[in-house]
Amino acid sequence: MNSGYHELENVQMVKAQGRRVRELTDLIRAVDAAEDEFIVFETPYGQRIVVDRQAAADRAEMILRRYGVPADRSADLKTKSRG
């Protein structure tokens, strides 16, 4: 799933799906609204990170369980992102 991206860490995302990301809720809204086959994230340096949307969704629960993460986002971000 992270083929080609395993060296990336602590990378700031400035765009998701072509939308400017100023805060975490912007990122969540862009990902939640995505309908394309791939989700494209962009860094301040012009790097693009491309994720297969369906593959990520299919693996999300397994990844959360594996690393002991209770949810994909905190409760406050669940309500803000739906607005």
Secondary structure as UniProt FT lines:
FT   TURN            3..7
FT   STRAND          15..16
FT   TURN            17..18
FT   STRAND          19..20
FT   HELIX           24..33
FT   STRAND          38..42
FT   TURN            44..45
FT   STRAND          48..52
FT   HELIX           53..66
FT   TURN            67..68
FT   HELIX           75..81
//
